[in-house]
Amino acid sequence: MNFIELKKIIINKKEHNSSKINFELILDNKKFIVFSNSVRIEKYFCLFVVKENNFNFFTVVFNKADSDKINFSGEDVELNEEVIFRECRFNHENSKKLQTQFSFLKPKIIGLNNSFGFGDRLGIANAGHLRSLAGFDFEPVLAQQSIRELTRTQRKPSDVMDAAVFACLQEGWTSGFGADADHLKTKEDIQLMLKEGYTFFTFDPSDFVNNYADTLAEEKLNEFLDDFGWGRFETFFEELKKTYCKKKLNINNSNLSLEVSEMELKRALVKYGNALLHIKILYEYLLEIKAPQEVEVEISIDETESVTSAFEHYFIADQLHRLGIDYISLAPRFIGDFEKGIDYKGDIQVFEDEFKKHVLILKHFGDYKLSLHSGSDKFTAYKIIAKYDIPIHIKTAGTSYLEALRTIASVKPDLFREILDYSRTLYNKEKRTYRVSASVEKTKPAAEYSDTELLNLLNDDNARQILHVTYGRILTDKNSNGEYLFKEKLFSALIENQDLYDKCLTKHFIKHLSPFKK
């Protein structure tokens, strides 16, 4: 059997099994379990992703005479005198080579298209993420990890990118994906992510937001403004007063108009002035060192205690434009509680009343999209947001880890009990950098739950948040012998039950996306 004959067999198999996740392929007595959508038929080789003993890799089949044209790294096996197949590991070297070979495996600019951020903290969730998108008008942001998450999981930006590349290859996803360098706070953060090919840069100036500005006395506001870096801000208070306080601000030819007092302007400046200056520093640095790839910027002011008012949204958007900062999305701090891993908490009618104003301000400027961070499981809010015809970006992360634990609770309940008990001991310390309200006292020691009750815990707000914020310690803590407490057992169980994990993820994210179905 020569290479041309093999190509015909592979093409035939692919066509007849296009509706299946995988199929069996036998080549000269060598049996492969092939992911149907992964098959790539090229001039000099055929490539497909293989599942073998719960381990995934990709195989390249080619003529021995064309060996010099195949640059993927792996172990060669001769099928016969003419044909070789090469088993290639999913590693960083091959990830880069795949991106060179197939342009759709490089992250892209998404622009004003609706987008959905899937944070994959484990590196094995993106197949389920991609499957959930079928029939929905959202672009995937697959490589998404904040500096905080990278630190807690002890992963590198390249690990996150590689996981996205291999998932797209396996699933035959050729429409491209975004890569979010999430919650960047420093120039060093930018450098770290830029060199790995990330294209979407989320600037987080929350350390420079004054959460007390809403209640400070005017004397304190004036003290701040006296010391403010007006030179770097490239304007002065009197000029801003003329812009915002001397007339009604009519928003997008609607019934919404903003009458801004001098005090409101002072509070907006005190709350966000230094944050805007920090964004300017990060943005100018990104432009200065920009790699060959195109990039786009998101502004995140959501991880603060103080809610972003309608005027403050207008003020931030307007000042970003004045300062020459080109951004594609803005994440305000919406009213209500957007806690980790659970549904929206608050008066949903008040949320909608305020969200309408944010929509009108967005349409007034018309060149960016609204971004919802801590977007995991905010099903009540989705129903409101989906009513409005605006470009939107939704960002999730921890909910995919919780679906991994749902899988573990189903197939390895004793392991889940160990994780639950350990997480309960860690929660009060680990919660400090998250918006959560769970109480350990509202859960029980794991031994007191039946196997069925363990599964139901993944629907309990307290248990979800306890498990959500302790992920880093579960993935990295070791015993006195230097052995991981949970990581290897967790990954072994998930890889052995990858099909179930993928199904859990697909079902869970279809629930997220369904309110936006047109």
ABEGO torsion letter per residue (X at the ends): XBAAAAAAAAAAAAAAAAABABBBBBBGGBBBBBBAAABBBBAABBBBBBBBGGBBBBBBBBBAAAAAABABBEBBBBABAABBBBBBBBBAAAAAAAAAABAAABBBBAEABBBBBBBBAAGAAAAAAAAAABGBBBBBBABBBBAAAAAAAGBBAAAAAAAAAAAAAAAGBAAEBBBBBBGBABAAAAAAAAAAGBABBBBBAAAABBAAAAABBAAAAAAAAAABBAAAAGBBAAAAAAAAAABBBBBGGBABBBBBBAAAAAAAAAAAAAAAAAAAAAAAAAAAABBABBBBBBBBAABBABBBBAAAAAAAAAAAAAAGBBBABBBBBBBEBBBBGBBBBEBAAAAAAAAAAAAAAAAAAGABBBBBBGABGBAAAAAAAAABBBBBBBBBAAAAAAAAAAAAAAABAAAAAAAAAAAAAAAAAAAAABBBABBAAABBBAAABBAAAAAAAAABAAAAAAAAAAAAAAAABBBAAGBBAAAAAAAAAAAAAAAAAAAAAAAAAAAAAAAABX
